[in-house]
């Protein structure tokens, strides 16, 4: 075998290795959502009217263990919270939290993330 033939084979092997690495990286990025365990809570709340209201609710949730992300949609009266897999919110717990903050808790929908 000639040296030029070996160089060609080596180039092809490097290209194949790059394709394999890229495929593995793409798989890991796409599979990341599957490995992200936890829960997604959506709570309907009446009385959320201003950014200060949203800040107060966010502050209460941030103080709770296991809370990873909070979003308050004032227009829809919707509070969404992402938690780790160990954290569990109950209707009674949310009713008290929102009542103590001056809001009316309506309901909660829980889905896995």
WODASUL-V988998 format. One record per pair of residues at least 24 apart in sequence whose ideal C-beta (glycine too) atoms are under 10 Angstrom apart, sorted by sequence separation. I is the first residue (numbers start at 0). J is the second residue. D is the distance in Angstrom with one decimal. If there is no record, write none. Layout:
i;j;d
I;J;D
I;J;D
This chain:
i;j;d
47;71;6.5
49;73;7.2
56;80;9.5
78;102;9.0
47;72;8.2
48;73;6.7
53;78;8.5
63;88;8.7
40;66;9.5
47;73;5.1
76;102;8.9
78;104;9.2
38;65;9.2
44;71;8.6
47;74;9.0
76;103;9.4
80;107;9.5
82;109;9.6
84;111;8.7
37;65;8.4
39;67;10.0
44;72;9.9
47;75;9.0
48;76;9.3
60;88;9.5
77;105;9.9
84;112;8.9
38;67;9.8
39;68;8.9
40;69;9.8
41;70;9.7
42;71;9.8
44;73;9.9
47;76;5.5
63;92;9.5
76;105;7.8
78;107;9.1
79;108;9.6
80;109;9.9
83;112;9.7
37;67;6.7
46;76;7.9
47;77;8.5
82;112;8.7
37;68;9.4
41;72;9.7
44;75;9.7
45;76;6.0
47;78;7.6
77;108;9.9
81;112;6.2
35;67;9.4
43;75;8.4
44;76;5.4
43;76;5.9
44;77;7.4
63;96;8.8
41;75;9.8
42;76;9.1
43;77;6.3
44;78;5.5
42;77;7.1
43;78;8.2
41;77;6.2
42;78;4.5
60;96;8.2
41;78;7.6
42;79;7.6
59;96;6.0
40;78;8.0
41;79;5.2
42;80;7.4
59;97;8.9
40;79;6.7
41;80;8.3
39;79;6.9
40;80;4.6
56;96;8.4
59;99;8.4
39;80;7.7
40;81;7.7
56;97;7.8
59;100;6.4
38;80;8.5
39;81;5.4
40;82;6.9
58;100;9.5
38;81;7.3
39;82;8.1
37;81;6.0
38;82;5.1
56;100;6.3
68;112;9.6
37;82;5.5
38;83;8.1
55;100;5.8
67;112;9.1
35;81;9.1
37;83;5.0
38;84;7.1
40;86;9.2
42;88;8.3
55;101;8.3
56;102;7.6
36;83;7.4
37;84;5.2
38;85;9.6
40;87;9.7
55;102;9.0
35;83;9.8
36;84;4.3
37;85;8.9
38;86;7.0
40;88;5.7
42;90;9.5
52;100;8.2
35;84;9.6
36;85;9.4
37;86;7.8
38;87;7.7
44;93;8.7
52;101;8.2
38;88;8.1
47;97;9.4
52;102;7.4
42;93;5.9
46;97;8.2
42;94;10.0
44;96;9.8
45;97;8.9
40;93;8.3
44;97;5.6
47;100;9.7
42;96;9.3
46;100;8.8
47;101;9.9
48;102;9.5
42;97;7.7
46;101;6.6
47;102;6.3
44;100;9.1
46;102;4.1
47;103;9.7
45;102;6.5
46;103;5.6
44;102;5.0
45;103;4.0
46;104;9.6
44;103;6.7
45;104;8.2
42;102;9.9
43;103;9.3
44;104;5.8
45;105;6.3
43;104;7.8
44;105;6.5
42;104;6.7
43;105;3.9
44;106;9.4
42;105;7.7
43;106;5.1
44;107;9.7
42;106;7.3
43;107;7.6
41;106;8.9
42;107;4.7
43;108;8.4
41;107;6.9
42;108;7.9
40;107;5.9
41;108;4.5
42;109;9.6
40;108;7.4
41;109;8.0
39;108;8.6
40;109;5.5
41;110;7.8
39;109;7.2
40;110;8.3
38;109;5.7
39;110;4.9
38;110;7.2
39;111;7.2
38;111;6.2
39;112;5.0
37;111;7.5
38;112;6.5
36;111;7.8
37;112;4.7
35;111;9.8
36;112;7.1
35;112;5.7
33;112;9.9
32;112;7.7
